[in-house]
Amino acid sequence: MNFLIKPYESVGPVQLGMTPKQVRRALKCSPSTFVNPDSFEISDHSGVLGLNIGYRAPNHLCDRILLFRPASPIFQNRSLLKRLSMEKL
Protein backbone atom coordinates (compact mmCIF):
# COMPACT_ATOMS: atom_id res chain seq x y z
CA MET A 1 0.00 0.00 0.00
CA ASN A 2 1.25 3.49 -0.84
CA PHE A 3 1.40 5.90 2.10
CA LEU A 4 1.73 9.57 1.17
CA ILE A 5 3.71 11.36 3.90
CA LYS A 6 2.65 14.85 4.95
CA PRO A 7 5.19 15.93 7.60
CA TYR A 8 3.70 16.71 11.01
CA GLU A 9 0.21 15.85 9.68
CA SER A 10 -0.37 12.37 8.31
CA VAL A 11 0.86 9.19 6.68
CA GLY A 12 -1.69 7.89 4.21
CA PRO A 13 -5.10 7.89 5.90
CA VAL A 14 -3.59 8.06 9.42
CA GLN A 15 -3.42 11.53 10.95
CA LEU A 16 -1.45 12.45 14.02
CA GLY A 17 -3.82 12.99 16.94
CA MET A 18 -6.28 10.25 15.94
CA THR A 19 -7.59 7.76 18.49
CA PRO A 20 -6.93 4.02 18.01
CA LYS A 21 -10.55 3.54 16.94
CA GLN A 22 -10.27 6.28 14.28
CA VAL A 23 -6.99 4.83 12.99
CA ARG A 24 -8.40 1.30 12.69
CA ARG A 25 -11.45 2.64 10.88
CA ALA A 26 -9.25 4.66 8.47
CA LEU A 27 -7.02 1.65 7.74
CA LYS A 28 -9.99 -0.75 7.50
CA CYS A 29 -8.14 -3.39 9.51
CA SER A 30 -7.70 -4.77 13.00
CA PRO A 31 -4.00 -4.61 13.85
CA SER A 32 -2.36 -6.40 16.77
CA THR A 33 -2.41 -4.13 19.82
CA PHE A 34 0.23 -4.01 22.52
CA VAL A 35 0.17 -2.15 25.84
CA ASN A 36 3.43 -1.20 27.53
CA PRO A 37 2.83 -2.08 31.21
CA ASP A 38 5.40 0.47 32.40
CA SER A 39 4.07 3.52 30.58
CA PHE A 40 0.55 2.38 29.58
CA GLU A 41 1.25 3.51 26.03
CA ILE A 42 -0.52 1.60 23.27
CA SER A 43 0.89 0.58 19.92
CA ASP A 44 -0.76 -1.08 16.94
CA HIS A 45 1.16 -3.34 14.57
CA SER A 46 0.11 -4.47 11.09
CA GLY A 47 2.65 -6.61 9.27
CA VAL A 48 0.29 -6.91 6.31
CA LEU A 49 0.26 -3.13 5.79
CA GLY A 50 3.82 -2.57 7.03
CA LEU A 51 3.23 -0.12 9.83
CA ASN A 52 3.40 0.47 13.57
CA ILE A 53 1.38 3.22 15.18
CA GLY A 54 2.09 4.56 18.64
CA TYR A 55 -0.38 6.26 20.97
CA ARG A 56 0.90 8.32 23.88
CA ALA A 57 -0.72 7.89 27.31
CA PRO A 58 -2.87 9.08 29.00
CA ASN A 59 -5.10 10.23 26.09
CA HIS A 60 -3.90 7.54 23.66
CA LEU A 61 -3.71 9.79 20.62
CA CYS A 62 -1.52 8.86 17.65
CA ASP A 63 1.88 10.50 18.00
CA ARG A 64 4.15 8.31 15.84
CA ILE A 65 3.87 6.25 12.69
CA LEU A 66 6.58 3.84 11.55
CA LEU A 67 6.59 2.27 8.08
CA PHE A 68 8.37 -0.83 6.80
CA ARG A 69 7.96 -3.18 3.86
CA PRO A 70 5.49 -4.00 2.34
CA ALA A 71 4.37 -0.38 2.87
CA SER A 72 5.51 2.06 0.23
CA PRO A 73 6.11 5.49 1.81
CA ILE A 74 5.86 8.38 -0.68
CA PHE A 75 7.37 11.79 0.10
CA GLN A 76 7.32 14.68 -2.37
CA ASN A 77 6.00 12.27 -5.05
CA ARG A 78 9.02 9.95 -4.66
CA SER A 79 9.21 6.50 -3.13
CA LEU A 80 11.48 6.43 -0.08
CA LEU A 81 12.13 2.68 -0.05
CA LYS A 82 13.24 2.49 -3.68
CA ARG A 83 16.09 4.99 -3.24
CA LEU A 84 19.71 4.82 -2.31
CA SER A 85 20.37 6.40 1.08
CA MET A 86 22.75 8.92 -0.49
CA GLU A 87 20.22 10.18 -3.07
CA LYS A 88 18.82 13.63 -2.54
CA LEU A 89 15.08 14.18 -2.46
C-alpha positions as CSV (number, residue, x, y, z in Angstrom):
1,M,0.0,0.0,0.0
2,N,1.2,3.5,-0.8
3,F,1.4,5.9,2.1
4,L,1.7,9.6,1.2
5,I,3.7,11.4,3.9
6,K,2.6,14.9,4.9
7,P,5.2,15.9,7.6
8,Y,3.7,16.7,11.0
9,E,0.2,15.8,9.7
10,S,-0.4,12.4,8.3
11,V,0.9,9.2,6.7
12,G,-1.7,7.9,4.2
13,P,-5.1,7.9,5.9
14,V,-3.6,8.1,9.4
15,Q,-3.4,11.5,10.9
16,L,-1.4,12.4,14.0
17,G,-3.8,13.0,16.9
18,M,-6.3,10.3,15.9
19,T,-7.6,7.8,18.5
20,P,-6.9,4.0,18.0
21,K,-10.5,3.5,16.9
22,Q,-10.3,6.3,14.3
23,V,-7.0,4.8,13.0
24,R,-8.4,1.3,12.7
25,R,-11.5,2.6,10.9
26,A,-9.3,4.7,8.5
27,L,-7.0,1.6,7.7
28,K,-10.0,-0.7,7.5
29,C,-8.1,-3.4,9.5
30,S,-7.7,-4.8,13.0
31,P,-4.0,-4.6,13.8
32,S,-2.4,-6.4,16.8
33,T,-2.4,-4.1,19.8
34,F,0.2,-4.0,22.5
35,V,0.2,-2.1,25.8
36,N,3.4,-1.2,27.5
37,P,2.8,-2.1,31.2
38,D,5.4,0.5,32.4
39,S,4.1,3.5,30.6
40,F,0.6,2.4,29.6
41,E,1.3,3.5,26.0
42,I,-0.5,1.6,23.3
43,S,0.9,0.6,19.9
44,D,-0.8,-1.1,16.9
45,H,1.2,-3.3,14.6
46,S,0.1,-4.5,11.1
47,G,2.6,-6.6,9.3
48,V,0.3,-6.9,6.3
49,L,0.3,-3.1,5.8
50,G,3.8,-2.6,7.0
51,L,3.2,-0.1,9.8
52,N,3.4,0.5,13.6
53,I,1.4,3.2,15.2
54,G,2.1,4.6,18.6
55,Y,-0.4,6.3,21.0
56,R,0.9,8.3,23.9
57,A,-0.7,7.9,27.3
58,P,-2.9,9.1,29.0
59,N,-5.1,10.2,26.1
60,H,-3.9,7.5,23.7
61,L,-3.7,9.8,20.6
62,C,-1.5,8.9,17.7
63,D,1.9,10.5,18.0
64,R,4.2,8.3,15.8
65,I,3.9,6.2,12.7
66,L,6.6,3.8,11.5
67,L,6.6,2.3,8.1
68,F,8.4,-0.8,6.8
69,R,8.0,-3.2,3.9
70,P,5.5,-4.0,2.3
71,A,4.4,-0.4,2.9
72,S,5.5,2.1,0.2
73,P,6.1,5.5,1.8
74,I,5.9,8.4,-0.7
75,F,7.4,11.8,0.1
76,Q,7.3,14.7,-2.4
77,N,6.0,12.3,-5.1
78,R,9.0,9.9,-4.7
79,S,9.2,6.5,-3.1
80,L,11.5,6.4,-0.1
81,L,12.1,2.7,-0.1
82,K,13.2,2.5,-3.7
83,R,16.1,5.0,-3.2
84,L,19.7,4.8,-2.3
85,S,20.4,6.4,1.1
86,M,22.7,8.9,-0.5
87,E,20.2,10.2,-3.1
88,K,18.8,13.6,-2.5
89,L,15.1,14.2,-2.5
